């Protein structure tokens, strides 16, 4: 055997040995993730959920558990599509920032200048800016009733909804943090005005499709029936789980709430987010994931900000009738996690699943 052949064999053994060790390590982590998920599903009687977990490029794990609808054998997979609720706000915020980068908007633009036909009684409305809508400091109230049963599909639904409101404020702009889905629905109309196309078309063409989220859509009726999951709730006295008759969808609340997506495609986006965040210090993601107001340290621009064992974490919780969700990124450790569930009770299961998994990834990989 020549010395070159001998050297090659040593390198090959070392390489494949490393691969074997990595595979074994990842398999162990996967088993621990499964154990965490199964334990919480049993504890809280969850019909079905899916998770997406990644750390850099060394570990990517997407999996579905349980069923899409109780009383059926339709199992959830990594491609099953859920109503993600307020995870939608991440993508609405990204669309706004993209339009800012394209110089079609400015964060200091006044709402009344962007939508001059906007009806209002409160003169303080004139002071609201795009940035205040993004970080929930506009002073606008939240939505009181979503009327999901309306199931509006018309292209003008968002425009008609906003322009038929008479806006009033609960506080002066920039004096109080107050979570407002209404503010994000208004941002959706701003996106329509700035882009010249519907909110959903802009998000699909400019954000989702470009981030390998080809099935995901803010329009529920665009999702293939074979991928849909059903919303579940629990009766208060008997604790019996049942399928809700109404899916949480109506077009006027699309910007704040109606992204339908799978953990597989959200994991695609998380991977691209982490790459962009680390490769480009001037990326809009850096601006979006910093505290954006002196009123609280836990809100950026579209992103909620968290602290996990002294690591900076960013993302968003989501919850509507029949669904709960949570997406969290830990940029410093190149970790991304998302859980989507098709039930709205015992909602702490979201963080009770993701936080232990996040710690496992930090300590193990």
C-alpha positions in Angstrom: 0.0 0.0 0.0 1.4 3.4 -1.0 1.6 6.1 1.5 -0.9 8.1 -0.5 -3.4 5.3 -0.4 -2.8 4.9 3.3 -3.3 8.6 3.9 -6.6 8.6 1.9 -7.9 5.6 3.8 -7.2 7.4 7.1 -9.0 10.5 5.9 -12.0 8.5 4.7 -12.2 6.6 8.0 -12.1 9.9 9.9 -14.7 11.5 7.6 -17.2 8.6 7.8 -16.5 8.2 11.5 -17.5 11.8 12.0 -20.6 11.3 9.9 -21.6 8.2 12.0 -21.0 10.2 15.2 -23.1 13.1 13.9 -25.9 10.7 12.8 -26.0 9.0 16.2 -26.0 12.3 18.0 -28.9 13.7 15.8 -30.8 10.4 16.3 -30.5 10.8 20.0 -31.7 14.4 19.9 -34.6 13.4 17.6 -35.7 10.8 20.1 -35.6 13.3 23.0 -37.6 15.8 20.9 -40.2 13.0 20.2 -40.4 12.2 23.9 -41.0 15.9 24.8 -43.8 16.2 22.2 -45.5 12.9 23.0 -45.5 13.7 26.7 -47.2 17.1 26.2 -49.7 15.8 23.7 -50.8 13.1 26.2 -50.8 15.6 29.1 -53.0 18.1 27.3 -55.0 15.8 25.1 -53.8 17.5 21.9 -55.4 16.1 18.7 -52.4 17.0 16.5 -49.4 19.2 16.0 -46.3 19.6 14.0 -42.8 20.9 14.8 -39.9 22.2 12.9 -36.5 22.4 14.5 -33.1 23.4 13.0 -29.7 24.3 14.1 -27.4 25.7 11.4 -27.2 23.1 8.7 -26.2 20.2 11.0 -29.7 19.4 12.3 -33.0 19.8 10.7 -36.1 18.0 12.0 -39.6 18.5 10.8 -42.4 16.1 11.9 -46.1 15.8 12.4 -47.9 14.1 15.3 -51.5 13.0 15.8 -54.4 13.6 13.5 -55.7 16.5 11.4 -59.3 16.0 12.7 -60.5 13.9 15.6 -62.6 10.9 14.5 -60.5 10.3 11.4 -57.3 8.5 10.7 -55.8 11.4 8.7 -52.4 11.9 10.2 -50.5 15.1 10.4 -47.2 15.4 8.5 -44.5 18.0 8.2 -46.5 19.3 5.2 -49.8 19.7 6.9 -51.1 23.2 6.8 -52.2 25.1 10.0 -53.8 28.5 10.6 -50.7 30.2 12.2 -52.6 33.2 13.6 -50.2 36.0 14.6 -47.1 34.4 13.2 -48.7 36.2 10.2 -47.4 39.5 11.6 -43.8 38.5 11.0 -44.4 38.3 7.3 -46.6 41.4 7.1 -43.7 43.3 8.9 -41.2 41.9 6.4 -43.4 43.1 3.5 -43.4 46.6 5.0 -39.7 46.6 5.5 -39.1 45.4 2.0 -41.2 48.3 0.7 -39.1 50.6 2.9 -36.0 49.2 1.3 -37.5 49.7 -2.2 -38.2 53.4 -1.1 -41.9 52.9 -1.6 -42.5 53.6 2.1 -40.8 55.2 5.0 -41.2 54.2 8.7 -42.0 57.8 9.5 -44.7 58.1 6.9 -48.0 59.2 8.5 -50.9 56.9 8.3 -53.3 59.6 7.1 -50.9 60.5 4.2 -50.7 56.9 3.0 -54.5 56.4 3.3 -56.0 59.9 2.9 -59.5 58.5 2.7 -59.3 57.0 6.1 -62.3 58.0 8.3 -61.5 59.1 11.8 -62.9 61.3 14.6 -59.9 61.5 16.8 -57.4 64.1 15.6 -54.6 62.2 17.2 -54.9 59.7 14.4 -52.9 62.2 12.3 -49.8 61.5 14.4 -49.7 57.7 13.7 -46.7 56.5 11.8 -45.9 53.2 10.0 -43.3 52.4 12.7 -45.9 52.9 15.5 -48.2 50.4 13.7 -45.4 47.9 13.5 -44.5 48.0 17.2 -48.0 48.4 18.6 -47.5 52.0 20.0 -50.0 53.7 17.7 -52.6 53.9 20.4 -55.1 52.0 18.3 -57.3 49.5 20.1 -57.4 45.8 19.3 -60.0 44.0 17.2 -63.0 43.1 19.4 -64.7 40.6 17.2 -63.1 38.8 14.2 -66.4 37.6 12.7 -64.7 34.6 11.2 -68.1 33.3 10.1 -68.3 36.0 7.5 -65.6 34.2 5.4 -65.2 37.2 3.1 -63.3 36.3 -0.1 -63.8 39.5 -2.2 -60.6 41.3 -3.1 -61.9 44.6 -1.7 -62.7 43.0 1.7 -59.7 44.5 3.5 -60.2 48.0 2.0 -63.9 48.0 2.7 -63.3 46.8 6.3 -60.8 49.5 7.1 -62.6 52.4 5.4 -65.9 51.5 7.1 -64.3 52.0 10.5 -64.3 55.3 12.4 -61.0 55.2 14.1 -60.5 56.4 17.7 -57.5 56.0 20.0 -57.2 54.5 23.4 -54.0 56.4 24.1 -51.7 59.0 22.5 -49.4 57.6 19.9 -46.0 56.5 21.3 -47.1 56.8 24.9 -48.2 53.2 25.5 -47.5 49.7 24.2 -50.9 48.1 23.4 -51.1 45.0 21.2 -53.3 45.8 18.2 -54.4 43.4 15.5 -56.2 46.3 13.9 -52.9 48.1 13.4 -51.6 45.2 11.4 -54.7 45.0 9.3 -54.2 48.6 8.5 -50.6 47.8 7.6 -52.0 45.3 5.1 -53.9 48.1 3.4 -50.8 50.2 3.3 -49.0 47.4 1.5 -51.8 47.3 -1.1 -51.5 51.1 -1.6 -47.7 51.1 -1.9 -47.5 48.0 -4.1 -50.5 48.5 -6.3 -51.6 44.9 -5.9 -53.6 43.0 -3.3 -52.0 42.3 0.1 -52.1 38.5 -0.5 -50.7 38.7 -4.0 -47.8 40.9 -2.8 -47.0 38.6 0.2 -47.2 35.5 -2.0 -45.1 36.8 -4.9 -42.6 38.9 -3.0 -42.2 37.1 0.4 -43.5 33.5 0.5 -42.5 32.2 -2.8 -39.1 33.7 -2.6 -38.6 31.9 0.7 -39.5 28.4 -0.5 -43.0 28.7 1.0 -44.8 27.7 -2.1 -47.9 26.1 -0.6 -48.3 28.7 2.2 -50.9 31.4 1.6 -52.9 34.1 3.5 -55.9 32.8 1.6 -57.3 29.7 3.2 -59.2 28.7 0.0 -55.9 28.4 -1.8 -54.7 25.6 0.4 -55.1 22.0 -1.0 -57.8 20.1 0.9 -55.4 17.2 1.4 -53.1 19.4 3.5 -55.7 21.2 5.7 -56.1 20.7 9.4 -59.2 21.3 11.5 -59.6 23.7 14.5 -60.4 22.0 17.8 -61.7 23.3 21.2 -62.6 21.8 24.5 -65.9 22.0 26.3 -65.5 23.7 29.7 -67.5 21.3 31.9 -67.0 17.9 30.2 -63.5 18.7 28.8 -64.7 16.9 25.6 -62.7 17.9 22.6 -64.7 18.9 19.5 -64.1 20.2 16.0 -65.1 23.8 15.6 -67.7 24.5 12.8 -66.0 27.7 11.7 -62.4 27.8 10.4 -60.7 31.1 11.4 -60.6 32.8 8.0 -62.0 36.1 6.6 -60.1 38.3 4.3 -60.2 41.6 6.3 -58.0 40.1 9.0 -55.5 38.5 6.7 -52.5 40.9 7.5 -52.8 40.2 11.3 -53.9 36.6 11.4 -54.5 34.4 8.4 -51.2 33.0 7.2 -51.7 29.2 6.6 -48.5 27.3 6.5 -46.7 24.1 7.4 -43.7 23.5 9.7 -41.7 22.4 6.6 -42.1 25.7 4.8 -41.7 27.8 8.0 -38.5 25.9 8.6 -37.4 26.8 5.0 -37.9 30.4 6.0 -36.2 30.1 9.3 -33.1 28.7 7.6 -33.0 31.6 5.1 -33.6 34.1 8.0 -30.6 32.7 9.9 -28.4 32.7 6.8 -29.3 36.3 6.0 -29.0 37.4 9.6 -25.5 36.1 9.9 -24.2 36.9 6.4 -25.5 40.5 6.2 -25.1 42.8 9.1 -27.1 45.4 7.2 -30.0 43.0 6.8 -33.4 44.4 7.7 -33.7 41.5 10.1 -31.2 43.1 12.4 -33.4 46.2 12.6 -36.6 44.2 13.0 -35.2 42.2 15.9 -34.0 45.1 18.0 -36.1 46.9 20.7 -38.0 49.5 18.7 -39.5 51.7 21.5 -38.5 52.9 24.9 -41.9 51.7 26.2 -40.9 48.0 26.3 -37.8 45.9 25.5 -39.8 43.0 24.2 -41.0 44.3 20.8 -39.1 44.9 17.6 -40.7 45.7 14.2 -43.0 42.8 13.7 -41.0 40.5 15.9 -41.6 39.8 19.6 -38.4 39.6 21.6 -37.6 37.1 24.4 -34.9 36.0 26.7 -34.1 32.3 26.9 -31.3 31.5 29.4 -29.7 34.8 28.6 -29.8 34.2 24.9 -31.7 36.7 22.7 -34.7 35.0 21.1 -37.1 36.5 18.6 -40.3 35.4 16.9 -44.0 35.4 17.6 -46.8 33.6 19.4 -50.1 32.9 17.6 -53.6 32.0 18.7 -57.1 32.0 17.3 -60.2 29.9 17.6 -59.1 26.3 17.3 -55.3 26.8 16.8 -52.2 27.8 18.7 -48.7 28.4 17.3 -45.2 29.6 18.3 -42.2 30.4 16.2 -38.9 31.3 17.9 -35.4 31.9 16.6 -32.2 32.2 18.6 -29.9 34.0 16.1 -26.7 33.7 18.2 -26.9 29.9 18.2 -28.4 29.6 14.7 -31.4 27.9 16.0 -35.0 28.0 14.7 -38.1 26.3 16.2 -41.8 26.3 15.4 -44.7 24.4 16.7 -48.2 24.5 15.2 -51.2 22.9 17.0 -54.8 22.3 15.9 -56.3 23.1 19.3 -56.7 26.2 21.4 -56.9 24.9 25.0 -54.0 24.5 27.5 -52.1 26.9 25.3 -49.0 26.9 27.3 -48.1 23.7 25.5 -46.4 25.8 22.9 -43.6 27.1 25.1 -43.6 23.9 27.2 -42.6 22.1 24.0 -40.3 24.6 22.3 -38.3 25.8 25.3 -37.0 22.4 26.4 -36.2 21.6 22.8 -34.3 24.9 22.5 -32.3 24.1 25.6 -31.6 20.6 24.3 -30.2 22.0 21.0 -28.1 24.6 22.9 -26.6 22.0 25.2 -26.2 19.0 22.8 -25.5 20.2 19.3 
